[in-house]
Amino acid sequence: MPTLSTPLSAGTAAATSADISLDQNQSAVIGIFSTVTDALLADNFKVVTVTPGVPTPLGVLSAKSPTLVVHGPGVYRVLRPLLTSAFGVYKYV
């Protein structure tokens, strides 16, 4: 059964999510959420793939594109910018 969790709690400070680890043939929906009704998101969250070197950019989460599907095997992180409204990151595996 699919599981919903929050690798990054809602907040306004710039922060990095916990690792989102996926096994072979596993997929997840990564998305952003707000705890405030009608919150405005003026900046993008960056999604990166964790590598032995520098993390590799994979995509962005934004007001126009609030979710992204990622596939395993792999380890991913989401980078939240400094915001004026509280937003967090969820994953649905």
ABEGO torsion letter per residue (X at the ends): XBBBBBABBBBABBBBBBBBBBBBGBBBBBBBBBABBGBBBABBBBBBBBBABBBBBAEBBBAABABBBBBOBEBBBBBBBBBABBBBBBBBX
